[in-house]
Amino acid sequence: VWRAVHQEAELRLRQRNFLAAVSHELKSPLASMQLTAETLALREPPAERRRKLVQRLLVDLERLGALLSNMLDASRLEQVRVEVSRKILSLRRALEEAVAEMADRADDAGVDLVVEPVDEDLAVAADPVGMRTVLRNLIDNAVKSSVLAGGGTVTLRAAGETDARGRKKVILHVIDDGVGFPPEAAEKLFEQFFRLGDELRRSSPGTGLGLSITRRILALENAEIRAHSDGLDTGAVLTVTWPRATADAPSERIESSTGEEAKARP
């Protein structure tokens, strides 16, 4: 009984934190957009200034879009059944697209985004939309952590691997030199609404949904994710492991139960 009451209280606290985070995440870009729009409406700025103001509007809109996408993804994954369409994807190309999408945000935040050379033949069977969400969330999480540490570098490193049972895998490491986390919090990072610290005293952005969504999408694709950090102020590594696919493997459409234990049919 005590355990159930404790878990319920913890969930309620996370939900309150989530509402506070969402309010902050919505308020900040909306205030920025209002100020930018008022500046454009009141006077005609020089061309270069106008370009920067329009760019700021686009960044704020992208931030709002990312927040809404995460909330919609979380809602979709709570449904009774989720349908995914697996296709054979080149991890190299998927990373190139994700980095191109996130490069401006990282640059604005003073974070270097580095992709180490990736073999062209590293392929995985994954839903294209799900893959985009996974990579975007991983990069965004690493950038935010680095920003809190005053800037730094986010490194994406991918390689093929064969495990002890002879199964071929594709491994992706997302490495940052950000604020890190206590080792005992590694699994909690993937729980819905979980964020380190008290929401009202926290300066970091986010809602506590990104990594939860990432793990649940990966579970639908027979992939795994784990997090590692030696402690606060030591950076972190998030590692994703997919079964390796071959170029001639068939695409497939799969319906799977939701939940963190959900697995797509082989």
C-alpha positions as CSV (number, residue, x, y, z in Angstrom):
1,V,0.0,0.0,0.0
2,W,2.8,2.4,0.9
3,R,4.5,1.7,-2.4
4,A,1.3,2.4,-4.4
5,V,0.7,5.6,-2.5
6,H,4.3,6.7,-3.0
7,Q,4.1,5.9,-6.8
8,E,0.9,7.8,-7.1
9,A,2.3,10.9,-5.3
10,E,5.4,10.7,-7.5
11,L,3.3,10.6,-10.7
12,R,1.2,13.5,-9.6
13,L,4.3,15.5,-8.9
14,R,5.6,14.7,-12.4
15,Q,2.3,15.7,-13.9
16,R,2.4,19.1,-12.1
17,N,6.0,19.5,-13.3
18,F,4.8,18.7,-16.8
19,L,2.1,21.3,-16.8
20,A,4.6,23.9,-15.4
21,A,7.1,22.9,-18.1
22,V,4.5,23.1,-20.9
23,S,3.3,26.5,-19.7
24,H,6.9,27.8,-19.7
25,E,7.7,26.2,-23.1
26,L,4.6,27.9,-24.6
27,K,5.0,31.2,-22.9
28,S,8.6,31.8,-23.9
29,P,8.3,31.5,-27.7
30,L,4.9,33.2,-27.8
31,A,6.3,36.2,-25.9
32,S,9.3,36.4,-28.3
33,M,7.0,36.1,-31.3
34,Q,4.8,38.9,-30.0
35,L,7.7,41.2,-29.5
36,T,9.1,40.4,-32.9
37,A,5.8,41.0,-34.6
38,E,5.2,44.3,-32.8
39,T,8.7,45.4,-33.9
40,L,7.9,44.6,-37.5
41,A,4.5,46.3,-37.3
42,L,5.6,49.5,-35.7
43,R,8.5,50.4,-38.1
44,E,10.2,49.2,-41.2
45,P,13.6,47.9,-40.1
46,P,16.7,47.8,-42.4
47,A,16.9,44.6,-44.6
48,E,19.4,42.8,-42.5
49,R,17.5,43.6,-39.2
50,R,14.3,42.5,-40.9
51,R,15.9,39.2,-42.0
52,K,17.1,38.5,-38.4
53,L,13.6,39.2,-37.0
54,V,11.9,36.9,-39.5
55,Q,14.5,34.2,-38.7
56,R,13.7,34.6,-35.0
57,L,10.0,34.2,-35.8
58,L,10.8,31.0,-37.7
59,V,12.9,29.6,-34.8
60,D,10.1,30.3,-32.3
61,L,7.5,28.7,-34.6
62,E,9.8,25.6,-35.0
63,R,10.1,25.4,-31.2
64,L,6.3,25.5,-30.8
65,G,5.9,22.9,-33.6
66,A,8.4,20.6,-31.9
67,L,6.6,20.9,-28.6
68,L,3.2,20.1,-30.2
69,S,4.7,17.2,-32.1
70,N,6.0,15.6,-28.9
71,M,2.6,16.0,-27.2
72,L,0.8,14.5,-30.2
73,D,3.3,11.6,-30.3
74,A,2.8,11.0,-26.7
75,S,-1.0,10.9,-27.2
76,R,-0.7,8.6,-30.2
77,L,1.5,6.2,-28.3
78,E,-1.1,6.0,-25.5
79,Q,-3.7,4.7,-28.0
80,V,-4.7,1.0,-27.9
81,R,-2.8,0.1,-31.0
82,V,-0.1,1.9,-33.0
83,E,0.7,1.3,-36.6
84,V,4.2,1.6,-38.0
85,S,5.4,1.1,-41.5
86,R,8.9,-0.3,-41.6
87,K,11.2,0.6,-44.4
88,I,14.9,-0.1,-45.0
89,L,16.7,3.2,-44.0
90,S,20.3,4.2,-44.4
91,L,21.4,5.4,-41.0
92,R,23.9,7.7,-42.7
93,R,21.3,9.5,-44.7
94,A,18.9,9.7,-41.7
95,L,21.6,11.3,-39.6
96,E,22.5,13.8,-42.4
97,E,18.8,14.9,-42.6
98,A,18.5,15.1,-38.8
99,V,21.7,17.1,-38.4
100,A,20.6,19.5,-41.3
101,E,17.3,20.0,-39.5
102,M,18.9,20.7,-36.1
103,A,22.1,22.5,-37.2
104,D,20.7,26.1,-36.9
105,R,19.3,25.4,-33.4
106,A,22.6,24.0,-32.2
107,D,24.6,26.9,-33.8
108,D,22.3,29.4,-32.1
109,A,22.8,27.7,-28.8
110,G,26.6,27.7,-29.2
111,V,26.9,24.0,-29.5
112,D,29.0,22.2,-32.1
113,L,27.2,19.3,-33.8
114,V,29.7,16.7,-35.1
115,V,28.9,13.6,-37.1
116,E,31.7,11.1,-37.3
117,P,32.0,9.2,-40.7
118,V,29.2,6.6,-41.1
119,D,29.4,3.6,-43.4
120,E,26.8,3.8,-46.2
121,D,25.8,0.2,-45.8
122,L,24.6,0.6,-42.2
123,A,20.8,0.1,-42.6
124,V,17.9,-0.4,-40.2
125,A,14.3,-1.4,-40.6
126,A,12.4,1.5,-39.2
127,D,9.4,3.8,-39.7
128,P,10.7,6.9,-41.4
129,V,8.6,9.3,-39.3
130,G,9.6,7.4,-36.1
131,M,13.2,7.6,-37.1
132,R,13.0,11.3,-37.6
133,T,11.4,11.8,-34.2
134,V,14.0,9.6,-32.5
135,L,17.0,11.3,-34.0
136,R,15.5,14.8,-33.5
137,N,14.7,14.1,-29.8
138,L,18.2,12.6,-29.1
139,I,20.0,15.6,-30.7
140,D,17.7,18.1,-29.0
141,N,18.2,16.5,-25.6
142,A,22.0,16.5,-26.0
143,V,22.0,20.2,-27.2
144,K,19.9,21.3,-24.2
145,S,22.3,19.5,-21.8
146,S,25.3,21.1,-23.4
147,V,23.6,24.6,-23.3
148,L,23.2,24.2,-19.5
149,A,26.9,23.5,-19.3
150,G,27.7,26.7,-21.1
151,G,28.0,25.2,-24.6
152,G,30.1,22.4,-25.9
153,T,30.0,19.6,-28.5
154,V,27.4,16.9,-29.4
155,T,29.0,14.0,-31.2
156,L,27.1,11.4,-33.2
157,R,29.0,8.1,-33.7
158,A,27.6,5.1,-35.5
159,A,29.0,1.6,-36.2
160,G,28.1,-1.9,-37.0
161,E,28.6,-4.7,-34.5
162,T,28.1,-8.4,-34.1
163,D,27.0,-9.7,-30.6
164,A,28.1,-12.9,-28.9
165,R,25.2,-14.8,-30.5
166,G,26.2,-13.7,-34.0
167,R,23.4,-11.2,-34.5
168,K,24.3,-8.1,-36.4
169,K,23.5,-4.7,-34.9
170,V,23.7,-1.1,-35.7
171,I,24.9,1.1,-32.8
172,L,24.4,4.9,-32.5
173,H,26.1,6.9,-29.7
174,V,24.9,10.4,-29.0
175,I,27.7,11.9,-26.9
176,D,27.5,15.3,-25.1
177,D,29.7,17.2,-22.7
178,G,26.7,18.7,-20.9
179,V,25.5,18.6,-17.3
180,G,25.2,14.8,-17.1
181,F,23.0,13.1,-14.4
182,P,23.4,10.8,-11.4
183,P,24.0,7.2,-12.6
184,E,21.0,6.0,-10.6
185,A,18.7,8.2,-12.7
186,A,19.6,6.5,-16.0
187,E,16.4,4.5,-16.3
188,K,14.2,7.3,-14.9
189,L,15.2,9.5,-17.8
190,F,12.9,7.4,-20.0
191,E,9.9,7.7,-17.8
192,Q,7.0,9.9,-18.9
193,F,7.2,13.5,-17.4
194,F,10.4,12.7,-15.6
195,R,12.9,15.6,-15.3
196,L,15.7,16.1,-12.8
197,G,15.0,18.6,-10.1
198,D,12.0,20.8,-9.2
199,E,10.2,22.3,-12.2
200,L,9.7,25.7,-10.5
201,R,13.5,26.0,-9.8
202,R,14.8,24.6,-13.0
203,S,16.3,26.7,-15.8
204,S,16.5,23.9,-18.4
205,P,13.8,23.8,-21.2
206,G,11.7,20.7,-22.0
207,T,8.7,18.8,-20.9
208,G,10.0,15.4,-19.9
209,L,8.4,13.7,-22.9
210,G,11.1,13.4,-25.5
211,L,13.1,10.5,-24.2
212,S,10.0,8.6,-23.1
213,I,8.6,8.9,-26.7
214,T,12.0,7.9,-28.1
215,R,12.1,4.7,-26.1
216,R,8.5,3.7,-26.9
217,I,9.1,4.3,-30.7
218,L,12.2,2.2,-30.6
219,A,10.5,-0.6,-28.7
220,L,8.0,-0.8,-31.6
221,E,11.0,-1.4,-33.9
222,N,12.8,-4.0,-31.8
223,A,15.4,-1.4,-30.9
224,E,16.8,-0.5,-27.5
225,I,18.1,2.7,-25.9
226,R,20.1,3.2,-22.8
227,A,21.7,6.2,-21.1
228,H,25.0,6.6,-19.2
229,S,26.7,9.3,-17.2
230,D,29.3,9.2,-14.6
231,G,27.5,12.0,-12.6
232,L,26.6,15.7,-12.7
233,D,28.9,17.8,-14.9
234,T,30.4,14.8,-16.6
235,G,28.4,14.7,-19.8
236,A,26.3,11.8,-21.0
237,V,26.0,9.1,-23.7
238,L,22.8,7.8,-25.1
239,T,23.1,4.6,-27.0
240,V,20.6,3.2,-29.5
241,T,20.9,-0.4,-30.8
242,W,18.9,-1.6,-33.8
243,P,19.0,-5.0,-35.5
244,R,21.0,-4.5,-38.7
245,A,18.9,-4.7,-41.9
246,T,20.0,-5.7,-45.4
247,A,19.2,-3.6,-48.5
248,D,17.0,-6.4,-49.9
249,A,15.0,-7.0,-46.7
250,P,11.2,-6.5,-47.4
251,S,9.4,-3.5,-46.0
252,E,6.5,-4.3,-43.7
253,R,3.4,-2.8,-42.1
254,I,3.0,-3.6,-38.4
255,E,0.4,-3.0,-35.8
256,S,1.6,-3.4,-32.2
257,S,0.3,-2.9,-28.7
258,T,1.6,0.2,-27.0
259,G,3.6,0.5,-23.8
260,E,7.3,0.4,-23.1
261,E,7.3,-3.4,-23.3
262,A,5.7,-3.3,-26.7
263,K,7.5,-5.1,-29.5
264,A,6.8,-5.3,-33.2
265,R,6.4,-8.7,-34.8
266,P,9.7,-10.0,-36.2
